[in-house]
Amino acid sequence: MLDALVISLQRVCGDDAHPSSMCLCHFFAAKTARPAVQPKHAPWITDDVFNCNWNASARGSHPCVAVTAALLVTVPEDARPRMGTVTLPQWSEPQRRGSVGAAVVGVVVCGRLALLVLVLVLVLVLVLVLVVLLLLLLLLLLLVVLVVLLLLLLLLLLLLLLLLLVVVVVVVVVVVVLLLLLLVLVLVLVLVVLVLVLVLVLVVRLGLVLCLAGSPETPLRSEETPQEIEYINGIRADPSRIDLYKKLGSSLYDRGALAESAKIYEDRTVLRALISSGFSSVGQERWHDCGPGSPAPHL
């Protein structure tokens, strides 16, 4: 309220040439006659405030001083500034008229502007702080998300490595098992081959024995002669006489082995070999050798 009154005074009484200036000062002067002012209500207003009349300008007093004092009287006591007893300055120079109101208004306006600027600066600083805090919070949240993603990636890599290790172990086990199976198969094949070789050797040996028994050097007849039948029947009837053949001299064949084979297996081929090597009948003496493979003289 006081600020509005001061601004009104500045606008109206600031210029003495204004036609309504004197009328307004006269109006407020009539309203605020000295008897109406109680010292207990306005102890901070002195007599110097009311030294304003229509000839005050001649004495150097500005007419707006009285108007100001009259306006201040209307302000409630609890809202008045506690400045104590004040004495408003007297203006002796005309060019300084109206400077008090302008200074007061300037101070008030500058103070309010300064307060407004301070409030705006504080608000701006608070907003900036909030924005920075929000950005920091977002940055922290982003950092947490990145850390979580990194941990998940590491976990995924560990799982992949574990899976790769399992695959490698499985492959190694399978390869080892296959190699073992292959080795067993090779061993079995080797054993089979060895058995076949042994069987083949035995067969070959037996074949060689049989071939040696029936070689071209000892020509055999396709049909059994009465002498062969006699030899066969003699050995069957008296196998002990086979010892006779063991005592006979050397010839192309080992007669003992041949006779033993004939005794055991009754091999006609062996008997043919014995007959062809110089014997006419069982129990008789040896004739004479006519050379390897030559038959007896009576043959």
FENLIN-V196122 format. One record per pair of residues at least 12 apart in sequence whose ideal C-beta (glycine too) atoms are under 6 Angstrom apart, sorted by the first residue. I is the first residue (numbers start at 1). J is the second residue. D is the distance in Angstrom with one decimal. If there is no record, write none. Layout:
i | j | d
I | J | D
I | J | D
This chain:
i | j | d
2 | 75 | 5.5
3 | 108 | 5.9
5 | 71 | 4.5
6 | 104 | 5.7
9 | 64 | 5.7
9 | 67 | 5.9
9 | 68 | 5.8
9 | 101 | 5.4
10 | 101 | 4.0
10 | 105 | 5.3
12 | 24 | 5.1
13 | 64 | 3.4
13 | 67 | 5.9
14 | 98 | 4.1
25 | 63 | 4.4
25 | 67 | 5.1
28 | 67 | 4.5
28 | 70 | 4.2
29 | 66 | 5.4
32 | 70 | 3.6
34 | 50 | 5.8
42 | 73 | 5.3
44 | 85 | 5.7
44 | 86 | 5.8
45 | 69 | 5.6
46 | 85 | 5.9
46 | 87 | 5.8
48 | 87 | 5.2
49 | 69 | 3.8
52 | 65 | 5.2
52 | 66 | 3.2
60 | 90 | 5.5
60 | 91 | 5.8
60 | 92 | 4.4
61 | 90 | 5.7
62 | 91 | 5.1
62 | 97 | 5.3
65 | 88 | 5.3
213 | 269 | 4.9
213 | 270 | 6.0
213 | 273 | 5.5
214 | 269 | 5.4
217 | 292 | 5.9
217 | 293 | 4.0
218 | 273 | 5.5
218 | 276 | 4.8
218 | 293 | 5.0
220 | 272 | 4.8
227 | 275 | 5.7
228 | 271 | 5.9
228 | 275 | 5.7
230 | 281 | 5.7
231 | 271 | 4.9
231 | 275 | 6.0
231 | 282 | 5.7
232 | 271 | 5.8
234 | 282 | 3.4
239 | 263 | 5.5
241 | 282 | 5.7
242 | 259 | 4.7
242 | 263 | 4.6
245 | 259 | 3.9
248 | 286 | 5.0
251 | 277 | 4.7
252 | 292 | 4.2
253 | 273 | 5.8
253 | 277 | 6.0
258 | 270 | 4.7
258 | 273 | 5.8
258 | 274 | 5.9
276 | 295 | 5.5
278 | 296 | 5.2
280 | 296 | 5.4
280 | 298 | 5.7
